[in-house]
Structures are given as structure tokens and as C-alpha cells.
Amino acid sequence: MGIRGNIRRDSKHRILRAGETIRADGKYQFKYYVNGKAKFVYSWRLEPTDKLPIGKKPCQSLRELEKKIGYDLDTLCDPDQKNITVLELVERYLRTKTGVKPQTKSNYGFVVNLLKKEEFSGKKIGSIKTSDAKLFLIKLQSDGRGYSSVKTVRGVLRPAFQMAVDDDIIVKNPFGFQLAGVVVNDSKTREAITKEQMRKFLKFVHDDNTYCKYYEAVYILFHTGMRISEFCGLTLKDIDLENRIVNIDHQLQRTSDMKYVIQSTKTSAGTRQIPITEDVAYCFRSIIEDRVKPKREKFVDGYCGFLYIDDDGMPLVAMHWEHRFNHMVSKYNDIYRIQMPNITPHICRHTYCSNQAKAGMNPKTLQYLMGHSEIGVTLDVYTHLGLEDAAAELHRMEELQNARQEMDRTKEEAI
């Protein structure tokens, strides 16, 4: 965009900005250039406080029009780009996101397909206000979209509009607000199961003729807190039984088009080496010993020797384990009167974290074992401890205090 013109004064001796002139009929004119092409706006008033000439139709002042088209001298926004639609902005933003993981790419596709069905996507980005952005997200939830879906949509729109701000297309990001308080977080919290429930479920899996072959895997998930994609990606080389260490530096995923891929861990903190207990090491040893070596090991992005494989020699992925857990819980509930809550591989992870927190493990140690990038995620588990946990902790502290007092009395009597 370019601007040309000489400095002039109007009849009230006010200095006209570059591009502003007065025509012979007294009408103010502003001329600006976009990609070498001249564009004009007109008004009978220079400032909003100017009186409208008699007989003329009401109109915005020239200075207001200048701001409306984006020509603010303080920002120098591009008025031509402000006319692109929300959908066009999002698509432009997504073209800058190269090398993303398949799941992230799938989420982008979900957002684009959702926006194409919404009237909001056709609006000009220069006309979107913060209230418009909030009302759009509220509408999505009112239409039956879950909190996580709304959060995903906002997770794309917010950086897309920020890109427009950084490109000097708009002045303010209309999605630059906190989501809390705008839409209701109605997502269900994944609850850890109790130690007694875990014990009963593990015993059921161990004794069941159908699912006993998965006992070691279920036990490991409950006692290491690994993400299921991390567990699926483990190979024989990742298990050090001599030193009782498991190396986690990748994960196995299967894309929507059924392609197996090896990816880096969810976050950099997810890359870690975790120590394992003797019983967990025993489970890994049993898995390795029972593993039927295929005639030809299948490779996935250079990795082979996965712990669990299907009839075609391909490694099991998260979906397989989700189905197995569903079937195990369903069969358990068909047998026993006291029902078992829903258990998934992620519930196993959450249960492990909760159990270690209740046992008094240092939060930073637990953060490392879980592979959490932020300590706040780990500490959130501690904040969900209930009355029984608090009572047990007070009882433990009381016993410790009594033991110390008894030791002090014994020392005094010896003296």
C-alpha cells in the first residue's frame, strides 16, 4: 500500500493528512494505494464533530472512514486484506503449519470442516469484534458441540487472528480472551479408580481364560503410568531388564488412513528413562518370553521388535487396547454385582499418578515419571485428593510424631 499527495489545509485551516484533499464541491476525499491501484473514500465532514452541510445525506467523517478501511497512521493496516473471510484466514494460517503430527493435522481438518458449515466463517475478519468471537463459541456449544471441540476450534482461530495482527492486517485479536467464563467446561474428568478396584480388576484379568494373556500389559500400565502410545511403541531394545530401566523416546500411532507411524513423544518431557520395580520387570520378561517371533519382523519407520503384534505381524496400537479394556470391563460387570467403572489405558495412567501422589512422592519426581511438560498438570492430581486421603495423611504424620516422641523418651531414660 502506498500513499501520495501534498499537505494542504481546508477552509477551517486544518492541516490535511497525506492523501486527503478537498474537491471543488467541498467534499473531502481520501486517496490511497493498494498494490499500485488507487482507491478513494469520500465524506462531507473531515472530523466526527463537524456539522453536516444542509441538504446532504448523513455519512461518516473522512477520518472515521480512514480508520474503517484500516488506514490508521499509527498502525498502517492493510485495508485490502481486512476483507478476507474468516475461513480464508484460517486456511492461510494452516498453510504455515508444516511438519505437524497426524493427529494435529486431523484436528485442523475437523476445524475447517466445522467452519465451512458456519455463517461465521464467511464474515470479513476486519468486522469481527471480541463479542462476535465470544458469541460464536457460545453458539457452538449451544448447538451441541462439546467443550473439547469448542476449545479445539478456538485453538485454531486464536493463532490465525494473531497472525493477522502480526501481519498488520488488523489491530486487535478478537479471540485473545480466556475461554473460562465464556463457555461451560462440561467435559467429564477422567477419574482414577481406587486401589481396591485396581486389585479386583487385575485379579479378574489374571484369572480369566480369555484375557489372562493381557494381564502383564494391564499390570504394566497400572504401575508405570505410560501413555498407551508410548507402550505400543516399545521395542525389545527399549527394555533393559538387567538395570530395570525402560527407555521412552518415541510413540506409535496409526493415522486415519491406516498408516503406521513412529512419532516423537507428546512433549520433550515425554522423552525419558523410567526405572521399574521387580514385579514390572517380571511382567516385561514374561511378555518377551511369550512373544512369538514372526517369520519376518515388520518395520515401522525403522523400528521393529514391538512387544505385541497382530496376526499380520503389525504392532498393536492404542485403538486395539481401548477395545480390549472395554471388553474386559464389560465381562467383569456381567459377572459381578458391584460394577466396575469405565477403565481405559488413560485411566491406568491417571490411577498410577494418583497412587504415587497419595503415597507422598515428590511432585517433581512424579512429573518426570509421567512425562508432564508442566508441573501444574502433575500438581492438579494432588489437588484432587479427598477427605480420606487427608485423614490418612494426618494419621501417618501423627504416627511419625508419636514414634519420634517415643525415641526421645528412650534416649532420656538411657541417660
N, C-alpha and C positions, 0 to 999 in steps of 0.2 A: 504494500500500500504506500502511495506517495501523496504528498500534499503540496500544492503550489499556490502562489498568489502573493500580492503585496499587502503590507499593513495599511489599513485605511481607517477612517472614522465615520461614524454615522451622523445623523442630524443632531444627535444629543452629545456629540463629541466623544463618544465612547470608542475606544480602540477596538477595531475588529481583528479577530484572530486570523491566522493564516487560513486561507480557503474561504473566508467569509466576505461577502460583498453585498451591495445594495443595488437592486435593479432600478431601472428608470421609473417604474410604477411604485417604488417604495418598498417592495417586498425583499426580505432578506433571503440570501442564497448561500448555501454552503457547498463547496465543490471539493471532492476528494477522489483519490485514485485507488483502484483495486486491480492489481496485475496489469497496470498500464492503461486501464479503461476508466474514463471519467464517470463519476456518479454525482447526483445532485439531490439535495433536500431543500425545501422552501418553507418560509413562515412569515407572517405579518408582524411577528414580535421577535425581538432578539433575546430578551430575558423573560422568565416566567412572570415577573412583576409588571411588565409593560402592558399598557392598555391595548385592547384590540381595536383597530380602526373601525369607525362606524360603517355598518353595512357588510363587513367581512365575516365569513364563517369562523366559528371558534376553532382554534388549532393550537397545537403545542408550540412553544417558543423554539427558535432555531437551536439554542443551546441545549434544550431538552432533547431535540431530535438528534443532535450530535452525540449525546450520551447514549441515546437509544440505539443508534447504529454502531455504537462501540468506539466512536472516535473521542474518547476522553484523553486529554493531553497527558494526564498522569499515568494512564495505562497503555494507551496506543493499541487497544484491542482491534482485532481484525473483524470488521463488520460482515464480511462475506462469509467467513467460517461460522459465524454465530447462527447462520441459517441452516446448518446441517442438523439432521434429526438425531434424536437420542440413539436410535438403532444404528445409524451411520457412525456416530461417535464410538459406540461400543465395538462395532466391527473393526473400526480403525484401531482402537486400543488393543483388541485381541490380536491384531496382526503384528503388534510389537512383542507379544508374549511367545517367544520361540523357545524350544527345548523344554517345554513343560512336561510333567509326568502324565501318563494316560488318564489317570483319574481326574487330574486337574483339567485336562482337555475335555473330558466328558462333562465336567461341571460347566465349562464355558459353553458347550453346545446346548446344555439344558437351559442356561440363562438366555441365550439368543433365541431359542425356540419359544420360550415363555414370552419374551418381549415382543416377538412378532405377532402374538395374539392380543397384545395390549395396545389400547389407543395412545397410551403414554409414550410409546416408542416412536410415534410419528411427530411428536412435538419438537419445535425448534429448541436447541439447547440454550439459546440466548434468552428464551422466555421462561425457563424453569427456575422457580424460586424454591427456597428451603421448604416452605409449606407445601408446595407441589410434590416435592420429593417425599415428604413425610406421608402425605395423603395417599400417594401411590403405594407405598409399602403397607400402609394400613389397609388399603383396598385388597392387596394380595392376600393378606391374612383373612380378611372378611370373606374372600372368595373361597376359602378353604385351604389355602396354602399353609403348610406348617412353618413353624418358627425357623427351622434349619433352612428351608427353601428360601424364605424371605431374606435370611442372613446371607445366603449364597448369592442372591440377586444383588443385594446391596454391596456385597464384596466385590462385584464387578463394576457396578455403576459408580461407586465412590472413587476408585482409582481412574476410571475412564474420564470422569468430570475433572479430576485433579490434573490429568494430562492436558485437558482443555485450558485449565488455569495456567499451567506451566507454559503452554504454547501461546499465551496472551490472547486467547480467543474469548474467554470470559474472565470476569474479575474474581468471582467467589464460587467455591464448590458448594452446590446446594445439598450435597449428600455428606457434608462434613460434620454431621451431628452424631451423637451416641445413639445406638439402636435402643438401648434400655429406656423405657418410658414412652417409646413411640409405638412399638408392637409388643404384645404379650408373649413372654417366653413360656409357651405351653408344651415344650419338649419334655419327654419323660426322662428323668435322671436314671442312669444305669446304676442299680443298687447292687452292692456286694452281698453275697449270701453269707450266712453265719458259718462258723467253724463246724457246728453240728450238722448243718445242711451239706457242707462240703464233705464231711466224713461219710454221711449216709449215701451221697451221690457216688463218691469214689468206690465205696463198698459194693453198691449196686452194679456199677460198670465192671468192677473186678470179678464179680460172681456171675454176671450174665453171659450165657453161652454165645450170644451174637456179638456183643460189644466188648467182650473182655480183651479182644485184640487191640483195642484202642486205649486200654487202661493207662499204659505208660505215657501216652501223649497227653491224656487228660490230666494225669498227675503232674507232669512237667509244666503244663500251662498254669495250673493252680499254684505251683511252687517256684516259678521263675518270673512270672509277670510279663513274659514276652508277648509282643504283638503277634497275632496269628500269621501275618505276612512274613514276619521275621522267622517264626518257627518253620513255616513252609519252605523258606529259602535256605534253611540249614543243610549243609552237606557233610559228608563224613569228615572232611578236612577241618570243619569248624568245631568239632568236638574233641577236646583234649581231656580224655578220661584220666590220664596219669596225674595231671595237675588240677583236674576238676575245674576246667575253665571252658566256657562256651564263647566263641568269637561271633559277634554280630556286626556285620559291616554292609549288609545288603538285605533286600527283601524280594520275595517272589510275588508277582501279580499276574493276573490273566485279564486282558483287555476285553472290551465288549465284542470285539470281532474274533474272540477265542485265541488270541495270540499270547503266548507265554513270554514274559519279560522280566529281567532282573533290574531292579532299581536300587538306588542308594536308599539308606534308611530315611524314615519320615523327616527327621531333622538331623543336624550334625551331632546333636547329643545322643541320638539313637545309635550311633556307631560306638560300640563299647565292648568290653570283655567282662562277662559276669561270672563270678565264682558260683559253683553249685554244691549242694550238700551231697553226702554219700548216697542218700536214697534217690536223689535226682540222677546222680551219676549211674546208679544201678538201672534206672529206667532207660537211660540213653544206651547203656550197654546191652540191655535186653532188646531194644529196637534194632540196634546194629546187628546183633546175633541172629535175630529172626528175619532180618531183611533178605528177601530173595533177590539175588543179584541177577539182573536181566542179561540176556544174551549180548545185548548191546546197550550201553549206557546212553541215555538221551541227554543232549546238551541244550542248555538254555543260556544264550549269551555267554558261552564259555564255561558255564558251571555245570557240574554233573555230580552224581552220587547223592541225590536227595534222599532223605530218610524214608519218606512214604511215596510210593508210586502207584499208578493205576494199572489196569490190565494192558494198556498200550505202552507202558513204560514211562509215561509222563508224570511229573510230580503232582501231588495233591495241592490244591490251592485253598484259599480261605472259604470259598463257597462250599467245597466238599465238607469241611469241618463244621460249617454252620449247619448243614443238613444233618450231619451225624449227631451233633448236640441236640438238635430239635427232636430227632427220633429217639435218642436216649432219654430225654426228659419226658417225652410223650409216653414211652413204655413204662417208665418209672411211675408216672401218675396213673396209668392204667392198673397198676398193681397195688399201690399203697393209697390208703385213705387220706393221710396227710400229704397234701400236694406239694410238689417241688416247684419253686418259682422258675421263671424262664432263665435258662443258663446258656450263655454263648461264650465263645472264646474270649470276647472282651470282658465279659463278667468274670471270667477266671482271672484276667489281668487286674481288674478292679478289686477283686477279692484278695489277691496277693498283696496289693498295695495297702489295702485296709488292714489286713492282718499284721503286716510289718509295722504300720503306724501304731496299732494297738499294743504291739509288743515293745514299743518305745524306741524304735530305730531312729537314728539321727536323720532328720529330713533331707540333708544334703546327700547322705549315703543312699537314701531311698530314691532321691531324684536321679542319681547316677544309675542305679539298678533298673529303674523304669525307663530311662532314656528320655526323660522330660526335658524340654529345652528351657522351660521357665519353672522356677521354684514355686511360683504361685499355683501351678497345676498340682504339684505334689502336696503343698500345704492345704489345698482345698479338701483333700482326703481327711486331714486332721480335724478340720472344722466340722466334718460330718459325723464325728464320733458322738455317741449319745450318752444318756444318763448312766446306763450300765457300764459303759467304758470309763466314765468319770469316777463312778463308785469303785470300780475295780482298781483304778489308778490310785485313788486315795487310800484304799485298803493296802495296796502294795507299799505305798510311802509310809503308812502307819507301821506296818510290819518291819520295814527297814529302820525306822526311827526306834522302835522297841528293841531291835537287835543291837543297835548302837548303844542304847542306854544299858542293856544287859552286859555288853562288853566293857563299858566304863565302870560298872559296879564290880565286875570280876577283877578288873585291874586294881581298883581301890582296895578290895578285900585282900588281894595278893600282897599289896604294900603294907 
